[in-house]
Amino acid sequence: MHFKKFAIATVTALGLASTAPAETLTFVTSTPGGSWYPAGGAIKTAVEDLFDDIQINIRPGGGLANIKSISLKKADLGLSSTISAVDAHLGNPPFDEPVTNICNVAYLYPQVLQVPVRTDSGIESFEDFAGKRFSVAPPGTTAEQILRMVLESAGLTYDDLDQINFSSVSDQSNMMKDGQIDSVFLTTGVPASLIMDVGSARDLRLLPISDEAFAFLKEKNAGFQRTTIPGGIYKGMDEPVQSASFGTHVIADCDLDEEVVYKITKAIYERLSDLGLAVAALRNTTPEMVRQDVGIPQHRGSAKFFSEL
């Protein structure tokens, strides 16, 4: 009789545990079609697979917009570029004042500036974009911010272009295929799905980031790094191309629960190979890269996880 009572109590306890509400978090990434969107989805899968007390809702966003969402307590987690996060932390333009409640969780992979142009466009340098048709991600994204900087390095603004479109990656791809634009400006991992997609229908080449343009970017933000895109990555592009890069990383509200962020960091770290299967840009990310300093405060939850390694 006593055994039966114990069994009933145990089942009841288990039943209560299984129906306990999970911690529900909002994770802002990018518009569908961008590389951040599947990266966020892969992280969601890894976390929820390991921890049934955390549920993550993926929401669209953009580099600068994600920082703002977290600063306004509209999101708990986000993907960000290291250069934007440092600018936010220091209160550098385009931020009016320091953003004090964003913390680093984990570095993911480098984002590379990639500028595919149609080979029949006559574009050989950024100066040649005067009078041409361009597309980039919407304002509030890191790509759009950097495009304005690159054009400035060539003495140009949007007013010098024949056309500037702010659109999603899928729309950019369709416009390039249809010949409606001459080029797009991407900040994403290598290989970029848009370039592979458009390259199957049109002849493209990658525009290099000149030494002068890179020096201009580096002066604007010390987080830029020199990068070479290897030859043979894309169809018809056999020679390496000089470019620039910066990091993609996960950020969180510094007030987010320490144990929750500990678990998220553990999932990213331990499922890194799975993340690489889902997102090509993560295939070369090492465990050492995940824990690197990116120039903003480390969240105490991820700091605790890394301290135990």
C-alpha positions in Angstrom: 0.0 0.0 0.0 2.8 2.3 0.9 4.6 1.4 -2.4 1.5 2.4 -4.4 1.3 5.8 -2.7 5.0 6.4 -3.5 4.5 5.4 -7.1 1.5 7.7 -7.5 3.4 10.6 -5.9 6.3 10.0 -8.2 4.2 9.9 -11.4 2.4 13.1 -10.2 5.7 14.8 -9.7 7.0 13.8 -13.1 3.8 15.0 -14.6 4.1 18.4 -13.0 7.8 18.6 -14.2 6.9 17.7 -17.8 4.2 20.4 -18.0 6.3 23.2 -16.4 6.5 26.2 -18.8 9.7 26.6 -20.7 11.7 29.8 -20.8 10.5 31.5 -24.0 13.1 33.7 -25.7 12.9 36.0 -28.7 15.9 35.7 -31.0 16.2 38.3 -33.8 18.2 37.3 -36.9 17.7 38.6 -40.4 15.1 38.5 -43.2 14.5 35.0 -44.7 17.1 34.4 -47.4 19.9 36.0 -45.5 22.6 33.7 -43.9 21.6 34.8 -40.4 18.2 33.4 -40.6 19.2 29.7 -41.0 22.0 30.3 -38.4 19.4 31.4 -35.9 17.3 28.4 -36.8 20.2 26.0 -36.3 21.0 27.5 -32.9 17.3 27.2 -31.9 17.3 23.5 -32.9 20.5 22.8 -30.9 19.3 24.6 -27.8 15.8 23.1 -27.8 17.3 19.6 -28.5 19.5 19.7 -25.5 17.3 21.7 -23.1 13.5 21.2 -22.9 13.2 24.1 -20.5 14.1 26.7 -23.2 12.0 27.6 -26.2 13.3 30.1 -28.8 11.2 32.1 -31.2 13.1 33.3 -34.3 12.2 36.8 -35.5 13.4 38.7 -38.6 15.8 41.6 -38.1 19.1 43.1 -39.2 22.5 44.0 -37.8 21.7 47.5 -36.3 18.0 46.7 -35.8 18.9 43.6 -33.6 21.0 45.7 -31.3 18.2 48.2 -31.0 15.6 45.5 -30.3 17.7 44.1 -27.4 18.4 47.6 -26.0 14.7 48.3 -26.0 13.9 44.9 -24.3 12.0 43.7 -27.4 14.3 40.7 -27.9 16.4 38.6 -25.6 19.0 37.3 -28.1 20.2 38.4 -31.5 22.8 38.0 -34.2 25.1 41.0 -34.7 28.3 42.0 -36.5 31.3 42.6 -34.2 31.9 46.0 -35.8 28.3 47.2 -35.0 28.3 45.8 -31.5 31.6 47.6 -30.7 30.2 50.9 -32.2 27.0 50.4 -30.1 29.0 49.7 -26.9 31.2 52.8 -27.4 28.3 55.0 -28.6 30.0 55.6 -32.0 27.9 56.6 -35.0 25.3 55.6 -36.1 24.5 55.2 -32.3 23.7 58.5 -30.5 24.9 57.1 -27.1 26.5 53.9 -25.7 24.2 50.9 -25.6 24.9 49.5 -22.2 22.9 46.3 -22.0 24.3 44.2 -24.9 26.7 41.4 -24.0 28.6 38.9 -26.2 27.6 35.2 -26.0 29.5 33.4 -28.7 31.5 34.2 -31.9 30.2 32.3 -34.9 32.0 33.1 -38.2 33.5 35.8 -40.4 31.3 37.9 -42.6 32.9 38.8 -45.9 32.2 41.8 -48.1 31.1 40.3 -51.4 30.2 42.4 -54.4 29.1 40.3 -57.4 28.8 42.4 -60.6 27.5 41.3 -64.0 30.4 40.8 -66.4 28.5 42.8 -69.0 27.9 45.8 -66.7 31.2 47.6 -67.4 31.9 47.9 -63.6 35.6 47.5 -62.8 35.8 49.5 -59.6 33.6 51.2 -57.1 34.0 54.5 -58.9 32.2 52.8 -61.9 29.0 52.5 -59.9 28.0 56.1 -60.8 24.9 55.7 -63.0 24.5 52.0 -62.3 21.7 50.0 -60.6 22.4 48.6 -57.2 20.6 46.6 -54.5 21.4 46.1 -50.8 19.6 45.0 -47.7 17.2 47.5 -46.1 18.4 50.5 -44.0 19.1 49.4 -40.4 21.2 46.5 -41.6 25.0 46.3 -41.4 25.3 45.7 -45.1 23.6 48.9 -46.0 25.7 50.8 -43.5 28.9 49.5 -45.0 27.8 50.1 -48.6 27.4 53.8 -47.8 31.0 53.7 -46.4 32.4 51.9 -49.4 30.7 54.3 -51.8 32.0 57.2 -49.8 35.5 55.8 -50.2 35.0 56.2 -54.0 33.6 59.7 -53.6 30.0 58.6 -54.3 26.6 58.6 -52.6 23.3 57.0 -53.4 22.5 60.2 -55.4 25.2 59.2 -57.9 23.6 55.8 -58.7 20.9 55.4 -61.3 18.9 53.2 -58.9 19.2 51.9 -55.4 16.9 49.1 -54.2 16.6 48.1 -50.6 15.4 44.5 -50.7 15.6 40.9 -49.4 18.2 38.4 -50.6 15.6 36.5 -52.6 14.5 39.7 -54.4 18.1 40.7 -55.0 18.7 37.3 -56.6 15.7 37.6 -58.9 16.5 41.1 -59.9 20.1 40.1 -60.8 18.9 37.1 -62.9 16.3 39.3 -64.7 18.9 42.0 -65.5 17.1 44.6 -63.5 20.2 45.5 -61.5 24.0 45.5 -62.1 25.2 44.4 -58.7 24.4 43.7 -55.1 26.3 44.4 -51.9 26.6 41.4 -49.5 28.1 41.0 -46.1 27.8 37.3 -45.5 29.7 34.0 -45.1 31.5 32.3 -48.0 30.1 30.8 -50.1 27.1 33.1 -50.5 23.9 31.4 -51.7 22.9 34.4 -53.8 26.1 34.4 -55.8 25.8 30.7 -56.4 22.2 31.0 -57.4 22.7 34.0 -59.8 25.9 32.5 -61.1 24.0 29.6 -62.5 22.1 31.9 -64.7 24.4 34.9 -65.4 28.1 35.5 -65.8 29.4 37.3 -62.7 32.7 38.4 -61.2 33.6 39.6 -57.7 34.7 43.2 -57.3 37.8 43.4 -55.1 38.0 45.8 -52.1 41.0 48.0 -53.0 43.8 48.9 -50.6 42.4 52.4 -50.5 38.9 51.3 -49.8 40.1 48.9 -47.1 42.1 51.7 -45.4 39.0 53.9 -45.5 36.9 51.2 -43.8 39.7 50.4 -41.3 39.8 54.1 -40.3 36.0 54.1 -39.8 36.1 50.9 -37.7 39.2 49.1 -36.5 37.2 45.8 -36.5 37.6 45.3 -40.2 40.1 42.7 -41.3 41.8 42.0 -44.6 40.4 38.8 -46.2 41.0 36.9 -49.4 38.1 35.0 -51.1 39.7 31.9 -52.5 39.4 31.2 -56.2 37.2 28.4 -57.4 34.5 29.0 -54.8 32.1 30.4 -57.4 31.4 29.4 -61.0 33.7 31.2 -63.4 35.7 32.9 -60.7 39.0 31.0 -60.6 41.3 33.7 -59.2 41.4 34.8 -55.5 39.8 38.2 -54.7 40.9 40.7 -52.0 38.1 41.7 -49.7 37.4 42.7 -46.1 35.6 40.9 -43.2 34.3 41.2 -39.7 32.7 38.8 -37.3 29.1 37.4 -36.8 28.3 36.7 -33.2 25.4 36.0 -30.8 24.5 38.8 -28.4 22.1 38.9 -25.5 20.5 41.3 -23.1 23.1 41.5 -20.3 20.1 41.0 -17.8 19.1 37.7 -19.4 19.3 34.9 -16.8 22.9 33.5 -16.3 21.8 29.9 -16.3 19.8 30.3 -19.5 22.8 31.9 -21.4 25.1 29.2 -19.9 22.9 26.5 -21.6 22.6 28.4 -24.9 26.4 28.7 -25.0 26.8 25.1 -24.1 24.5 24.1 -27.0 26.4 26.2 -29.5 29.8 24.9 -28.4 28.8 21.3 -28.2 26.7 21.2 -31.4 29.2 23.2 -33.5 29.6 20.4 -36.0 25.8 20.2 -36.4 25.6 24.0 -36.9 28.2 23.6 -39.7 26.0 21.1 -41.5 23.1 23.6 -41.5 25.1 26.7 -42.3 28.0 26.6 -44.7 29.7 29.6 -43.2 30.1 27.8 -39.8 31.9 24.8 -41.2 35.4 26.2 -40.6 34.5 27.6 -37.1 36.6 26.1 -34.4 35.8 25.8 -30.6 38.6 28.3 -30.0 36.9 30.8 -32.3 33.6 30.6 -30.5 35.1 31.8 -27.2 37.2 34.7 -28.6 36.9 38.3 -27.2 35.0 40.5 -29.6 35.4 43.9 -27.9 32.2 44.1 -25.8 31.4 42.7 -22.3 31.0 38.9 -22.1 27.7 37.7 -20.7 28.2 36.2 -17.3 26.4 33.0 -18.4 28.7 32.3 -21.3 31.8 33.5 -19.3 30.9 30.9 -16.7 30.6 28.1 -19.4 33.9 29.0 -21.0 35.7 29.2 -17.6 34.8 25.6 -17.0 36.4 24.3 -20.2 
